Every structure is written in C-alpha cells, then in structure tokens.
Amino acid sequence: MSKIEFPNLSDELINREFDEYIGRCATIMRSIFHQGDKRIQDFRDWAHGLPLDRSARLLFTHEHPLYQSAEFLDIDARAKSFENARYDYANLARRLGWIS
C-alpha cells in the first residue's frame, strides 16, 4: 500500500486544519450531545495523543465531525434516535457558517 503525501501543504496548515476540526467536534459535543468541559477535554487529549503523521492528521479531518464526536462518545449513529442529532447538526453548522 502506498502512502498518501501532501507535499504542497505546510505542517502549520495541517496543524491548523486539525485544530479547527477538533474545535468543531468540541462544539458538537457541547451543543448537540450536551457534554461538559471534562468530556470535551478528554476528546481533545485523545485526538492530540493519536500517533498520526502529517498525512494521517489531515485525513483524520475528513471524517464527518458529527460522526467522529458520536463515535468517541459511544453513541450509535445508526440508531433511529440519531436523526435528531443530524437535524441539530445541520442547524448548528448553518448557524456557524460551516455549511451554507
């Protein structure tokens, strides 16, 4: 298997994208899943502790933040009740300008 590289992207840009993504997940955890500061910090610590090289770090940010947050919190995104979270995410993302 060949390794995916992003030679035209600086480490600074990749780290900024990663941090922005982690911030979006934290916002989702607080606003949609009603998690407190401790659980959100646990997620931040977990994400920043992952042994990811620069390419894997960038690829990590392409996971949907709603589903990444749910997975970390052991919430089943396939459950019927998750439809509310999808709806809440769409509203949140529009309000914050993540989607138009």
C-alpha positions, 0 to 999 in steps of 0.5 A: 500500500502506498502512502498518501503525501501532501507535499504542497501543504505546510505542517502549520496548515495541517496543524491548523486544519486539525485544530479547527476540526477538533474545535468543531467536534468540541462544539458538537459535543457541547451543543448537540450531545450536551457534554461538559468541559471534562468530556470535551477535554478528554476528546481533545487529549485523545485526538492530540495523543493519536500517533498520526503523521502529517498525512494521517492528521489531515485525513483524520479531518475528513471524517464527518465531525458529527460522526467522529464526536458520536463515535468517541462518545459511544453513541450509535449513529445508526440508531433511529434516535440519531436523526435528531442529532443530524437535524441539530447538526445541520442547524448548528453548522448553518448557524456557524457558517460551516455549511451554507 
